[in-house]
Amino acid sequence: MNPTQPILVKRYAATRLYNTSEARYVSLGELRAWKARGIAFEVREAETGEDVSRVVLA
């Protein structure tokens, strides 16, 4: 993982969230903890590549 790049999380069907840098699924709670700790990440729809970070965290 490049520390200057945000962590890429892909959202799949049924709101499954996949952390591509660690090759594992993550929970919404983990994403909220990352946000609280200031860890940069973005959530993208797996099929379209659309940035859905705000939608997921809403």
FENKA-V786881 format. One record per residue. SS is DSSP state (2 for helix, 1 for strand, 0 for the rest). PSI is psi in degrees with one decimal (NA if undefined). Layout:
BEGIN
ss = <SS:SS>
psi = <PSI:PSI>
END
This chain:
BEGIN
ss = <0:0:0:0:0:0:1:1:1:1:1:1:2:2:2:1:1:1:1:0:0:0:0:1:1:1:0:2:2:2:2:2:2:2:2:2:2:0:0:0:1:1:1:1:1:0:0:0:0:0:1:0:2:2:2:2:2:0>
psi = <135.1:120.0:-17.9:-13.1:141.4:153.4:132.0:122.1:127.9:135.1:123.9:-179.9:151.4:30.7:30.2:132.6:122.5:118.5:108.2:-25.9:-27.6:-2.0:52.8:159.0:145.9:160.9:164.1:-35.6:-39.4:-42.2:-40.5:-37.4:-40.7:-45.1:-43.7:-32.4:-1.7:20.1:126.4:129.8:161.0:144.4:125.2:141.7:127.2:-39.7:-38.4:-20.7:2.8:137.2:116.8:24.0:-49.2:-37.2:-43.7:-40.1:-7.9:NA>
END
